[in-house]
Amino acid sequence: MRKQQDGSDGRVLFRSDDDTLARMRKVANEQVEERAVGSIDGARKIFYSSSEFIPDNFRVYLNGILQIEGDDYNLLSSSSFTFVTAPPISSIVTLKYQLA
């Protein structure tokens, strides 16, 4: 990458070659596996991911069991979802998704 100009807000802007853009796309398409953000208290139904995801590639696992969208949970946004029934205390909610 080559420095192109200084941005008006102090940022340095870069001009990129095709190879760099391909590497950046690969990072953007990274697969993530993480625990859902939100306390599991037996009442909470809404949980979050730490990053925005591509909805078609979003999976929720409750105690290792794949949950079904529409039956077990519903998407609220590209970074949040709600369970139909709150997970019991001490459950583990794992998310697998592709970064948006």
N, C-alpha and C positions, 0 to 999 in steps of 0.2 A: 504494500500500500504506500501511496505517496501523499504527503501533506498537501492539501489543496488550498486551504485558507483558514483563517481564524474566524470562528462564528462570532456574531455580535454579542452573544452571552458568555464569551470566554471559552467556548468549546473549540477544540481543534477538529476540523473536518478532514476526512481522508477520501481520496479517490482510490477505488479498488479495482483489481484485475479479476478476470473470470474465475481463476483458481481460488482466490480469497472469498469471492461470493459463494462458490460451491461449498467451501468449508463452513461459512456462516450459515448456509441453509442446513447443513448436516447438524450443526449445533441446535438450530431452531427445531429440527425434527427429532430431537433427543427423546428417548423413552425415559420416563421417570417412574420410580416406585418409592412410595413414602407412606407414612402414617397420616391419616386425615388430621386436619387442624380442628381442634375443639375437644372439650372435656367430655368424657363418656360417663354420664351420671345417671343413666337410666331414664332420663326425661328429654335430654337434648336430641333433636332430630336433624338440625341443620349443621352441616360440616363444610369445611373448605379445603382446597388444595393450596399449596404454597405458591403455585404459579398457574397462569391461565393454560387451559388444555384445549385440544381439539375434541369436541364432543363425541364424534364417531369412534374415537380411540380411547375413551374413558371407561375404566373398569373399577368396580368397587367390590372388595372382598371383606366379609364379616367373619372373623375367626377362621380365615382361610377359605371360606366358601364364596364363590362368585355369586354376586347379587344380580338380579335381573331388573334392568331399567323398566319402569312402569309398574312392576309388581312389588319390588322391594325398595326402590328409591326413584326419585325424579330429579332431573337437573334443574337448577334455578338460574345458573349463569355459566360462563366458561371457567369459573373457579369455585363454584359452590353447588351443593346438592342437598336434598332432604330425604331422610329415610321415611318410609310409610309408617313404620313402628320404631320407636327409639331403641337403639341397641342396649342390651343389659349392661349393668356395671361390670367392669373388668373385661369387656369385649375389646377386640383389636380390629380396627378399621384400617384396611390397607387400600391405597389407591395406586393404580397403574394407568399411565396416560402418556400421550405424546404432547410435547410443548407446542403451544399455538405460535 
